[in-house]
Amino acid sequence: MKNGKNGKSNNVYASVTGVGMDVHYKFSSVTMRDAHGIVVHRERLDHRDRSALRERLSRWPKNVPIAMEASFGWAWLADLMTELELNPELSNCYKIQQMRQARGWVKTNRKDADLLSLLPYEKSDWWKVWMSPPDVRDRREQMRHRADVVVIQTETKNRIWALFHRHGIFCEASDLFGVAGRKFLAELCAAGRTADVVLPPGALEALRSLLDLLNHIRMQLAKIARELRKQLARSDLAKRFDGIPGIALILAHTMIAEIGVLERFSSHRQLASYSLLAPRSNDTGEPDGRAPLGRHLGRRGNRTLKWAFIEAAHGAVRSGGKWRDIYDRATDGGERNRNRGYIKVARELVKVVYSMWRNGTSYMDNPPARPGAVCRPSVCRMTETSLALSSARSGTGQP
């Protein structure tokens, strides 16, 4: 088949069976192949004219896989193609990078589109990643926006502290941004001085501006919190997650948004791996004689979800009970490897979240054993000891 640019074919899409798209902000480079894997057509799509883009995509063949990289900016284009009954599929950009390097290809827009167009012809779907639906992406954007606003709030507070350091201003309040600290800041902005220090005009203007910015940020965070409380009232899953030690309103919504659809994980182990809380082995087959350093966590996964589970682990340990026991066993009572202890607790929280979501149950500190399950002697002894201590008189260890 001749290329459509030469005008020698009435329909350049007739024999297309696979498409690769190298997506950029303003344009996409496209390569199309036939059933034999031969390139039959290339084109460039301009993203700035949405109506013209829609018209060109409407001419593409239906039910043909269109491979795109899961890099920044894919979502709106994939939604548009889905609306036009096309078949977009996301590829793992890290694996595609390794594939390009293994082939020794240079990185150009045309070469990237050519490489992506080969993926639909692979015998397995090793290159595919999950394409999150619009409602999941919208929830993620809401929660990540809140996290970004919190970062801006922290930066603003640090700038105020830096101004105090530069001019030698001290506040006796335990929390500069608590009730007493805010009163001190208001008086300082009004008078422009403390008992010992007079702020220069530029520094005073900067302080007033930073406080105005901080007040605005707090209003935005309060607005987001009110909306999340409304969603909590409508979400039975968020209510149940809110009862897990260490997981409150914000973390419950964050976990639900980042996990998206639980059915894509066949077990809690896969969810832990996606959350970067599963250890990765790196065996070589040739021991070097050194003491083993232990396994390390993965680096490619959902970092927001990892942060959420680690934050929840800190709260769960503070709540005591079995979560503190898990932490103490991993850290010798908090004396060493504290980060490893929080990771152990976070890993157990992954199991709880997965089980509650899958089974539709509520949180229980001591869930009943599964029918037919055999209790290991060590676990049975620990359970009996915990029950005995819980029924003992405080401070005596006696019934």
C-alpha contacts under 8 A as a table, 3 or more apart, distances in Angstrom:
res1	aa1	res2	aa2	distance
1	M	9	S	7.40
1	M	12	V	7.82
1	M	40	V	6.49
2	K	6	N	7.21
2	K	8	K	6.08
2	K	9	S	6.37
2	K	12	V	7.85
2	K	40	V	7.07
3	N	6	N	5.89
3	N	7	G	7.46
3	N	8	K	7.25
3	N	9	S	7.32
3	N	12	V	6.86
3	N	40	V	6.11
3	N	41	H	5.57
3	N	42	R	7.95
4	G	7	G	5.25
4	G	8	K	6.50
4	G	9	S	5.91
4	G	10	N	7.85
4	G	11	N	7.54
4	G	12	V	5.41
4	G	41	H	6.73
5	K	8	K	7.99
6	N	9	S	7.96
7	G	10	N	7.40
9	S	12	V	6.01
11	N	14	A	5.69
12	V	15	S	7.37
12	V	16	V	7.88
12	V	40	V	7.40
12	V	41	H	6.74
13	Y	16	V	5.25
13	Y	41	H	7.84
13	Y	60	W	6.61
13	Y	61	P	6.34
14	A	61	P	7.51
15	S	33	R	7.88
15	S	34	D	5.35
15	S	35	A	7.28
16	V	19	V	7.59
16	V	32	M	6.13
16	V	33	R	5.44
16	V	34	D	4.55
16	V	35	A	7.10
16	V	40	V	7.36
16	V	61	P	7.35
16	V	64	V	7.67
17	T	32	M	7.58
17	T	33	R	6.12
17	T	34	D	5.07
17	T	35	A	5.61
17	T	64	V	5.64
17	T	65	P	7.39
18	G	32	M	5.85
18	G	33	R	5.35
18	G	34	D	6.67
18	G	35	A	7.77
18	G	64	V	5.89
18	G	65	P	5.57
18	G	66	I	6.37
18	G	117	S	6.06
18	G	118	L	7.54
18	G	120	P	5.88
18	G	121	Y	7.47
19	V	30	V	7.07
19	V	31	T	5.79
19	V	32	M	4.51
19	V	33	R	6.43
19	V	64	V	7.33
19	V	65	P	6.30
19	V	66	I	4.62
19	V	67	A	6.17
19	V	116	L	7.52
19	V	117	S	4.82
19	V	120	P	7.66
20	G	30	V	5.72
20	G	31	T	5.27
20	G	32	M	6.49
20	G	66	I	5.65
20	G	67	A	4.83
20	G	68	M	6.34
20	G	113	A	5.11
20	G	114	D	6.50
20	G	115	L	7.30
20	G	116	L	4.48
20	G	117	S	3.64
20	G	118	L	7.33
20	G	119	L	7.86
21	M	28	S	6.30
21	M	29	S	5.73
21	M	30	V	4.66
21	M	31	T	6.69
21	M	66	I	7.01
21	M	67	A	6.15
21	M	68	M	5.24
21	M	69	E	7.73
21	M	113	A	5.24
21	M	116	L	6.60
21	M	117	S	7.29
22	D	28	S	5.45
22	D	29	S	5.10
22	D	30	V	6.47
22	D	68	M	6.50
22	D	69	E	7.04
22	D	109	N	6.47
22	D	110	R	7.95
22	D	112	D	6.01
22	D	113	A	4.95
22	D	116	L	7.45
23	V	27	F	6.61
23	V	28	S	4.48
23	V	29	S	6.69
23	V	68	M	7.08
23	V	69	E	7.37
23	V	73	G	7.75
23	V	74	W	6.99
24	H	27	F	5.33
24	H	28	S	5.58
24	H	73	G	7.46
25	Y	28	S	7.98
25	Y	47	H	7.55
25	Y	73	G	6.86
26	K	46	D	6.24
26	K	47	H	5.14
26	K	48	R	6.28
27	F	44	R	6.90
27	F	45	L	5.36
27	F	46	D	4.57
27	F	47	H	5.19
27	F	48	R	7.87
28	S	44	R	5.73
28	S	45	L	5.09
28	S	46	D	6.82
28	S	47	H	7.61
29	S	42	R	7.67
29	S	43	E	6.29
29	S	44	R	4.80
29	S	45	L	6.58
29	S	109	N	6.25
29	S	110	R	6.43
29	S	113	A	6.04
30	V	42	R	5.54
30	V	43	E	5.26
30	V	44	R	5.99
30	V	45	L	7.58
30	V	110	R	7.74
30	V	113	A	5.63
30	V	114	D	7.90
31	T	39	V	6.93
31	T	41	H	6.12
31	T	42	R	4.63
31	T	43	E	6.82
31	T	110	R	7.76
31	T	113	A	5.47
31	T	114	D	5.64
31	T	117	S	6.08
32	M	39	V	5.75
32	M	40	V	5.93
32	M	41	H	5.20
32	M	42	R	6.20
32	M	117	S	6.45
33	R	36	H	7.59
33	R	37	G	5.28
33	R	38	I	5.12
33	R	39	V	4.34
33	R	40	V	5.38
33	R	41	H	7.04
33	R	117	S	6.91
34	D	37	G	5.33
34	D	38	I	5.59
34	D	39	V	6.68
34	D	40	V	6.49
35	A	38	I	7.49
37	G	118	L	7.23
37	G	121	Y	7.53
39	V	42	R	7.77
45	L	53	L	6.80
46	D	49	D	6.68
46	D	53	L	6.66
47	H	50	R	6.21
47	H	53	L	6.41
49	D	52	A	5.47
49	D	53	L	6.15
50	R	53	L	4.98
50	R	54	R	6.07
51	S	54	R	5.09
51	S	55	E	6.26
52	A	55	E	5.05
52	A	56	R	6.30
53	L	56	R	5.23
53	L	57	L	6.17
54	R	57	L	5.19
54	R	58	S	6.09
54	R	80	L	7.64
55	E	58	S	5.20
55	E	59	R	6.97
56	R	59	R	5.55
56	R	60	W	7.22
57	L	60	W	5.33
57	L	81	M	7.17
57	L	84	L	7.53
58	S	84	L	6.26
60	W	86	L	7.81
61	P	64	V	6.35
61	P	86	L	7.55
62	K	85	E	6.57
62	K	86	L	5.30
62	K	87	N	7.15
63	N	85	E	7.82
63	N	86	L	6.19
63	N	87	N	5.82
64	V	86	L	7.13
64	V	87	N	6.02
65	P	86	L	7.96
65	P	87	N	5.22
65	P	88	P	6.03
65	P	89	E	6.60
65	P	120	P	6.28
66	I	86	L	7.96
66	I	87	N	5.91
66	I	88	P	4.59
66	I	89	E	5.76
66	I	117	S	7.62
66	I	120	P	7.67
67	A	88	P	6.15
67	A	89	E	5.00
67	A	90	L	5.91
67	A	91	S	6.49
67	A	116	L	5.85
67	A	117	S	6.45
67	A	119	L	6.81
67	A	120	P	6.97
68	M	74	W	7.59
68	M	88	P	7.03
68	M	89	E	6.09
68	M	90	L	5.00
68	M	91	S	5.86
68	M	116	L	6.88
69	E	74	W	7.54
69	E	90	L	5.59
69	E	91	S	4.84
69	E	92	N	6.35
69	E	93	C	5.50
69	E	116	L	7.84
70	A	74	W	6.51
70	A	90	L	5.44
70	A	91	S	5.68
70	A	92	N	6.01
70	A	93	C	5.97
70	A	129	V	7.69
71	S	74	W	6.42
71	S	93	C	6.73
73	G	76	W	7.00
73	G	77	L	7.78
74	W	77	L	5.65
74	W	78	A	6.13
75	A	78	A	5.17
75	A	79	D	6.15
76	W	79	D	5.08
76	W	80	L	6.22
77	L	80	L	5.07
77	L	81	M	6.28
78	A	81	M	5.14
78	A	82	T	6.10
78	A	88	P	6.01
79	D	82	T	5.06
79	D	83	E	6.12
79	D	134	P	7.89
80	L	83	E	5.08
80	L	84	L	6.42
81	M	84	L	5.01
81	M	85	E	6.38
81	M	86	L	5.13
81	M	87	N	7.05
81	M	88	P	6.78
82	T	85	E	4.97
82	T	86	L	5.23
82	T	87	N	6.39
82	T	88	P	7.00
83	E	86	L	7.41
89	E	128	K	7.04
89	E	129	V	8.00
89	E	131	M	7.30
90	L	128	K	5.65
90	L	129	V	5.60
90	L	130	W	7.00
90	L	131	M	6.33
91	S	96	I	7.47
91	S	127	W	5.19
91	S	128	K	4.52
91	S	129	V	5.61
92	N	95	K	5.45
92	N	96	I	6.29
92	N	127	W	5.58
92	N	128	K	6.03
92	N	129	V	5.90
93	C	96	I	5.02
93	C	97	Q	6.14
94	Y	97	Q	5.11
94	Y	98	Q	6.46
95	K	98	Q	5.11
95	K	99	M	6.16
95	K	127	W	6.79
96	I	99	M	4.89
96	I	100	R	6.14
96	I	116	L	7.90
96	I	127	W	7.52
97	Q	100	R	5.13
97	Q	101	Q	6.29
98	Q	101	Q	5.09
98	Q	102	A	6.07
99	M	102	A	5.11
99	M	103	R	6.35
100	R	103	R	5.26
100	R	104	G	6.24
100	R	105	W	5.60
100	R	106	V	7.79
100	R	107	K	8.00
100	R	115	L	7.43
101	Q	104	G	4.93
101	Q	105	W	6.32
102	A	105	W	7.93
105	W	111	K	7.45
106	V	111	K	7.20
107	K	111	K	6.27
107	K	112	D	6.49
108	T	111	K	5.14
108	T	112	D	6.01
109	N	112	D	5.17
109	N	113	A	6.28
110	R	113	A	5.23
110	R	114	D	6.19
111	K	114	D	4.94
111	K	115	L	6.11
112	D	115	L	5.11
112	D	116	L	6.20
113	A	116	L	5.13
113	A	117	S	6.10
114	D	117	S	5.17
114	D	118	L	6.74
115	L	118	L	5.43
115	L	119	L	7.23
116	L	119	L	5.52
117	S	120	P	6.66
118	L	121	Y	5.71
118	L	122	E	7.17
119	L	122	E	5.40
119	L	127	W	7.30
122	E	125	D	6.95
125	D	128	K	5.54
132	S	136	V	6.20
132	S	137	R	6.43
132	S	260	G	7.34
133	P	136	V	5.55
133	P	137	R	6.42
134	P	137	R	5.10
134	P	138	D	6.10
135	D	138	D	5.07
135	D	139	R	6.35
136	V	139	R	5.22
136	V	140	R	6.23
136	V	257	A	6.04
136	V	258	E	7.81
136	V	260	G	5.67
137	R	140	R	5.04
137	R	141	E	6.12
137	R	257	A	7.74
138	D	141	E	5.08
138	D	142	Q	6.30
139	R	142	Q	5.12
139	R	143	M	6.37
139	R	257	A	5.41
140	R	143	M	5.25
140	R	144	R	5.95
140	R	254	T	7.31
140	R	257	A	5.09
140	R	258	E	6.13
141	E	144	R	5.12
141	E	145	H	5.83
142	Q	145	H	5.16
142	Q	146	R	6.44
143	M	146	R	5.13
143	M	147	A	6.40
143	M	253	H	7.46
143	M	254	T	5.98
143	M	257	A	7.61
144	R	147	A	4.94
144	R	148	D	6.18
145	H	148	D	5.03
145	H	149	V	6.24
146	R	149	V	5.06
146	R	150	V	6.26
146	R	221	L	6.96
146	R	224	I	7.17
147	A	150	V	5.08
147	A	151	V	6.35
148	D	151	V	5.04
148	D	152	I	6.36
149	V	152	I	5.01
149	V	153	Q	6.21
149	V	217	I	6.99
149	V	221	L	7.30
150	V	153	Q	4.94
150	V	154	T	6.26
150	V	221	L	7.73
151	V	154	T	5.10
151	V	155	E	6.22
152	I	155	E	5.04
152	I	156	T	6.15
152	I	217	I	7.91
153	Q	156	T	5.11
153	Q	157	K	6.30
153	Q	214	L	6.38
153	Q	217	I	6.38
153	Q	218	R	7.78
154	T	157	K	5.15
154	T	158	N	6.20
155	E	158	N	5.05
155	E	159	R	6.25
156	T	159	R	5.09
156	T	160	I	6.46
156	T	210	L	6.51
156	T	213	L	7.67
156	T	214	L	6.54
157	K	160	I	5.15
157	K	161	W	6.33
157	K	214	L	7.62
158	N	161	W	5.00
158	N	162	A	6.07
159	R	162	A	4.92
159	R	163	L	6.22
159	R	210	L	7.79
160	I	163	L	5.11
160	I	164	F	6.39
160	I	207	L	6.68
160	I	210	L	6.95
161	W	164	F	5.03
161	W	165	H	6.26
162	A	165	H	5.00
162	A	166	R	6.18
163	L	166	R	5.14
163	L	167	H	6.40
163	L	203	A	7.44
163	L	207	L	7.59
164	F	167	H	5.38
164	F	168	G	5.74
164	F	169	I	4.83
164	F	170	F	7.00
165	H	168	G	5.17
165	H	169	I	6.53
167	H	197	V	7.68
167	H	199	L	7.45
168	G	197	V	7.58
169	I	194	T	7.80
169	I	197	V	6.85
171	C	176	L	6.89
171	C	181	G	7.26
171	C	184	F	7.47
173	A	176	L	6.04
173	A	180	A	5.96
173	A	181	G	5.50
174	S	181	G	7.65
175	D	178	G	5.10
175	D	180	A	7.52
175	D	181	G	5.85
176	L	180	A	7.30
176	L	181	G	3.97
176	L	182	R	6.46
176	L	184	F	7.98
176	L	185	L	7.95
177	F	180	A	7.75
177	F	181	G	5.07
177	F	182	R	5.34
178	G	181	G	5.11
178	G	182	R	5.85
179	V	182	R	5.33
179	V	183	K	6.39
180	A	183	K	5.15
180	A	184	F	6.34
181	G	184	F	5.02
181	G	185	L	6.25
182	R	185	L	5.00
182	R	186	A	6.13
183	K	186	A	5.13
183	K	187	E	6.28
184	F	187	E	5.24
184	F	188	L	6.14
185	L	188	L	5.01
185	L	189	C	6.14
186	A	189	C	5.21
186	A	190	A	6.20
187	E	190	A	5.09
187	E	191	A	6.03
187	E	192	G	7.96
188	L	191	A	5.33
188	L	192	G	5.26
188	L	193	R	5.66
188	L	194	T	6.40
189	C	192	G	5.28
189	C	193	R	7.78
189	C	204	L	6.77
189	C	207	L	7.18
189	C	208	R	6.12
191	A	194	T	7.74
192	G	198	V	6.35
192	G	199	L	5.72
192	G	204	L	6.27
193	R	196	D	7.55
193	R	197	V	5.58
193	R	198	V	4.28
193	R	199	L	5.63
194	T	197	V	5.18
194	T	198	V	6.44
199	L	203	A	6.08
199	L	204	L	5.75
200	P	203	A	5.38
200	P	204	L	6.14
201	P	204	L	5.11
201	P	205	E	6.15
202	G	205	E	5.22
202	G	206	A	6.21
203	A	206	A	5.00
203	A	207	L	6.14
204	L	207	L	5.10
204	L	208	R	6.25
205	E	208	R	5.19
205	E	209	S	6.14
206	A	209	S	5.10
206	A	210	L	6.12
207	L	210	L	5.11
207	L	211	L	6.21
208	R	211	L	5.20
208	R	212	D	6.23
209	S	212	D	5.13
209	S	213	L	6.19
210	L	213	L	5.01
210	L	214	L	6.08
211	L	214	L	4.91
211	L	215	N	6.14
212	D	215	N	5.17
212	D	216	H	6.29
213	L	216	H	5.12
213	L	217	I	6.20
214	L	217	I	5.07
214	L	218	R	6.21
215	N	218	R	5.15
215	N	219	M	6.32
216	H	219	M	5.11
216	H	220	Q	6.36
217	I	220	Q	5.06
217	I	221	L	6.26
218	R	221	L	5.06
218	R	222	A	6.12
219	M	222	A	5.09
219	M	223	K	6.18
220	Q	223	K	5.05
220	Q	224	I	6.29
221	L	224	I	5.09
221	L	225	A	6.12
222	A	225	A	4.99
222	A	226	R	6.23
223	K	226	R	5.24
223	K	227	E	6.48
224	I	227	E	5.18
224	I	228	L	6.23
225	A	228	L	5.02
225	A	229	R	6.22
226	R	229	R	5.17
226	R	230	K	6.47
227	E	230	K	5.15
227	E	231	Q	6.40
228	L	231	Q	4.96
228	L	232	L	6.06
228	L	249	L	7.57
228	L	250	I	7.70
228	L	253	H	7.76
229	R	232	L	4.88
229	R	233	A	6.36
229	R	249	L	7.51
230	K	233	A	5.26
230	K	234	R	6.68
231	Q	234	R	5.07
231	Q	235	S	6.05
232	L	235	S	5.06
232	L	236	D	7.41
232	L	238	A	5.73
232	L	239	K	6.13
232	L	249	L	7.51
233	A	236	D	7.46
233	A	239	K	7.38
235	S	238	A	5.35
235	S	239	K	6.43
236	D	239	K	5.10
236	D	240	R	6.35
237	L	240	R	5.17
237	L	241	F	6.21
237	L	357	W	7.14
237	L	360	G	7.93
238	A	241	F	5.05
238	A	242	D	6.03
238	A	249	L	7.56
238	A	252	A	5.60
238	A	253	H	6.34
238	A	256	I	7.50
239	K	242	D	5.08
239	K	243	G	6.95
240	R	243	G	5.49
240	R	244	I	7.40
240	R	361	T	7.79
240	R	362	S	5.52
240	R	363	Y	6.91
241	F	244	I	5.48
241	F	247	I	6.60
241	F	248	A	7.46
241	F	252	A	5.62
241	F	353	V	7.34
241	F	362	S	7.86
241	F	363	Y	7.66
242	D	245	P	7.97
242	D	247	I	5.61
242	D	248	A	4.76
242	D	249	L	5.95
242	D	252	A	6.05
243	G	247	I	7.09
243	G	248	A	7.37
243	G	362	S	7.80
243	G	363	Y	6.40
244	I	247	I	5.46
244	I	248	A	7.68
244	I	363	Y	5.99
245	P	248	A	7.95
245	P	312	A	7.51
245	P	315	G	6.69
245	P	316	A	4.81
245	P	319	S	6.62
246	G	311	E	7.51
246	G	312	A	4.31
246	G	313	A	6.17
246	G	314	H	6.82
246	G	315	G	3.93
246	G	316	A	4.25
246	G	317	V	7.79
246	G	319	S	7.42
247	I	250	I	7.87
247	I	251	L	5.57
247	I	252	A	5.98
247	I	312	A	5.22
247	I	315	G	7.38
247	I	316	A	7.81
248	A	251	L	5.63
248	A	252	A	5.90
249	L	252	A	5.33
249	L	253	H	6.44
250	I	253	H	5.41
250	I	254	T	6.13
251	L	254	T	4.86
251	L	255	M	6.04
251	L	308	A	5.96
251	L	312	A	7.33
252	A	255	M	5.36
252	A	256	I	6.30
253	H	256	I	5.16
253	H	257	A	6.06
254	T	257	A	5.20
254	T	258	E	6.08
254	T	305	L	7.50
254	T	308	A	7.07
255	M	258	E	5.22
255	M	259	I	5.94
255	M	305	L	6.25
255	M	308	A	6.84
256	I	259	I	5.42
256	I	260	G	5.93
257	A	260	G	5.23
258	E	302	N	7.74
258	E	304	T	7.42
258	E	305	L	6.24
259	I	262	L	6.44
259	I	305	L	7.73
261	V	264	R	6.20
262	L	265	F	5.77
262	L	354	Y	7.73
262	L	357	W	7.52
262	L	358	R	7.37
263	E	266	S	6.71
265	F	268	H	7.21
265	F	270	Q	5.68
265	F	271	L	5.97
266	S	270	Q	6.69
267	S	270	Q	5.53
267	S	271	L	6.75
267	S	354	Y	7.85
268	H	271	L	4.96
268	H	272	A	6.07
268	H	350	V	6.66
268	H	351	K	5.59
268	H	354	Y	5.85
268	H	355	S	7.86
269	R	272	A	5.02
269	R	273	S	6.19
269	R	278	A	7.37
270	Q	273	S	5.03
270	Q	274	Y	6.18
271	L	274	Y	5.05
271	L	275	S	6.08
271	L	350	V	7.24
271	L	354	Y	7.75
272	A	275	S	4.91
272	A	276	L	6.21
272	A	277	L	5.08
272	A	278	A	5.42
272	A	347	R	6.75
272	A	350	V	6.30
273	S	276	L	5.09
273	S	277	L	5.79
273	S	278	A	4.83
273	S	279	P	7.99
273	S	298	G	7.43
273	S	301	G	7.41
274	Y	277	L	7.65
274	Y	300	R	7.99
274	Y	301	G	5.01
274	Y	302	N	5.97
275	S	278	A	7.76
275	S	301	G	6.06
275	S	302	N	5.32
275	S	303	R	6.69
275	S	305	L	5.41
275	S	306	K	4.90
276	L	297	L	6.03
276	L	298	G	5.32
276	L	299	R	6.57
276	L	300	R	7.19
276	L	301	G	5.79
276	L	302	N	6.77
276	L	303	R	6.96
276	L	306	K	5.87
277	L	297	L	6.01
277	L	298	G	7.34
277	L	306	K	6.78
277	L	343	I	6.90
277	L	346	A	7.49
277	L	347	R	6.14
278	A	297	L	5.75
278	A	298	G	6.93
278	A	347	R	7.63
279	P	295	R	5.49
279	P	296	H	5.17
279	P	297	L	4.51
279	P	298	G	6.66
280	R	295	R	5.75
280	R	296	H	5.55
280	R	297	L	5.66
280	R	298	G	6.04
281	S	295	R	5.65
281	S	296	H	7.26
282	N	295	R	7.58
284	T	287	P	7.39
287	P	290	R	7.73
298	G	301	G	7.44
302	N	305	L	5.43
302	N	306	K	6.50
303	R	306	K	4.93
303	R	307	W	6.17
304	T	307	W	5.12
304	T	308	A	6.27
305	L	308	A	5.02
305	L	309	F	6.31
306	K	309	F	5.32
306	K	310	I	6.17
307	W	310	I	5.17
307	W	311	E	6.06
308	A	311	E	5.18
308	A	312	A	6.16
309	F	312	A	4.95
309	F	313	A	6.07
309	F	346	A	5.27
309	F	347	R	7.94
309	F	349	L	7.10
309	F	350	V	7.44
310	I	313	A	4.92
310	I	314	H	6.53
310	I	342	Y	6.51
310	I	343	I	6.62
310	I	346	A	5.54
311	E	314	H	5.36
311	E	315	G	6.72
312	A	315	G	5.18
312	A	316	A	6.09
312	A	346	A	7.11
313	A	316	A	4.96
313	A	317	V	6.12
313	A	342	Y	5.70
313	A	343	I	7.52
313	A	345	V	5.50
313	A	346	A	5.05
313	A	349	L	7.42
314	H	317	V	5.32
314	H	318	R	6.41
314	H	342	Y	6.60
315	G	318	R	5.13
315	G	319	S	6.32
316	A	319	S	5.07
316	A	320	G	6.84
316	A	323	W	5.92
316	A	324	R	7.40
316	A	345	V	7.86
317	V	320	G	5.44
317	V	321	G	7.98
317	V	323	W	5.28
317	V	324	R	4.67
317	V	327	Y	6.85
317	V	342	Y	7.98
317	V	345	V	7.76
318	R	324	R	7.14
319	S	323	W	7.59
319	S	324	R	7.44
320	G	323	W	5.93
320	G	324	R	4.69
320	G	325	D	7.57
321	G	324	R	5.54
321	G	325	D	6.53
322	K	325	D	4.82
322	K	326	I	6.22
322	K	365	D	7.81
323	W	326	I	5.17
323	W	327	Y	6.32
323	W	345	V	6.50
324	R	327	Y	5.02
324	R	328	D	6.01
325	D	328	D	5.08
325	D	329	R	6.13
326	I	329	R	5.33
326	I	330	A	6.44
326	I	341	G	7.44
326	I	344	K	7.26
326	I	345	V	6.47
327	Y	330	A	5.32
327	Y	331	T	6.15
327	Y	333	G	7.41
327	Y	334	G	7.30
327	Y	338	R	7.92
327	Y	341	G	4.75
327	Y	342	Y	6.52
327	Y	344	K	7.04
327	Y	345	V	6.40
328	D	331	T	5.09
328	D	332	D	5.35
328	D	333	G	4.07
328	D	334	G	5.70
328	D	341	G	7.33
329	R	332	D	5.54
329	R	333	G	6.57
329	R	341	G	7.99
330	A	333	G	7.81
330	A	337	N	7.51
330	A	338	R	7.91
330	A	340	R	7.00
330	A	341	G	5.10
330	A	344	K	7.42
331	T	334	G	4.77
331	T	335	E	5.84
331	T	336	R	5.02
331	T	337	N	5.41
331	T	338	R	5.70
331	T	340	R	7.42
331	T	341	G	5.70
332	D	335	E	5.52
332	D	336	R	6.45
333	G	336	R	7.96
334	G	337	N	7.61
334	G	338	R	6.05
335	E	338	R	7.34
337	N	340	R	5.29
337	N	341	G	6.49
338	R	341	G	4.95
338	R	342	Y	6.45
339	N	342	Y	5.18
339	N	343	I	6.27
340	R	343	I	4.99
340	R	344	K	6.20
341	G	344	K	5.08
341	G	345	V	6.38
342	Y	345	V	5.07
342	Y	346	A	6.04
343	I	346	A	4.92
343	I	347	R	6.05
344	K	347	R	5.10
344	K	348	E	6.44
345	V	348	E	5.13
345	V	349	L	6.26
346	A	349	L	4.94
346	A	350	V	6.35
347	R	350	V	5.13
347	R	351	K	6.81
348	E	351	K	5.18
348	E	352	V	6.52
349	L	352	V	4.97
349	L	353	V	6.09
350	V	353	V	5.19
350	V	354	Y	6.03
351	K	354	Y	5.20
351	K	355	S	6.05
352	V	355	S	5.21
352	V	356	M	6.05
352	V	363	Y	7.85
353	V	356	M	5.28
353	V	357	W	6.04
354	Y	357	W	5.29
354	Y	358	R	6.01
355	S	358	R	5.21
355	S	359	N	5.88
355	S	360	G	7.94
355	S	361	T	7.83
356	M	359	N	5.37
356	M	360	G	5.38
356	M	361	T	4.92
356	M	362	S	6.25
356	M	363	Y	7.10
357	W	360	G	5.32
357	W	361	T	7.18
364	M	367	P	5.38
369	A	373	A	6.50
370	R	373	A	5.39
375	C	379	V	6.59
375	C	380	C	6.04
376	R	379	V	5.29
376	R	380	C	6.09
377	P	380	C	5.07
377	P	381	R	6.14
378	S	381	R	5.23
378	S	382	M	6.29
379	V	382	M	5.06
379	V	383	T	6.15
380	C	383	T	5.06
380	C	384	E	6.16
381	R	384	E	5.16
381	R	385	T	6.13
382	M	385	T	5.12
382	M	386	S	6.12
383	T	386	S	5.12
383	T	387	L	6.20
384	E	387	L	5.18
384	E	388	A	6.15
385	T	388	A	5.11
385	T	389	L	6.19
386	S	389	L	5.21
386	S	390	S	6.08
387	L	390	S	5.10
387	L	391	S	6.32
388	A	391	S	5.35
388	A	392	A	6.28
388	A	399	P	7.97
389	L	392	A	5.11
389	L	397	G	6.42
391	S	399	P	6.39
392	A	396	T	7.06
392	A	397	G	5.25
392	A	398	Q	5.06
392	A	399	P	4.46
393	R	396	T	5.62
393	R	397	G	6.15
393	R	398	Q	5.80
393	R	399	P	5.82
394	S	397	G	6.96
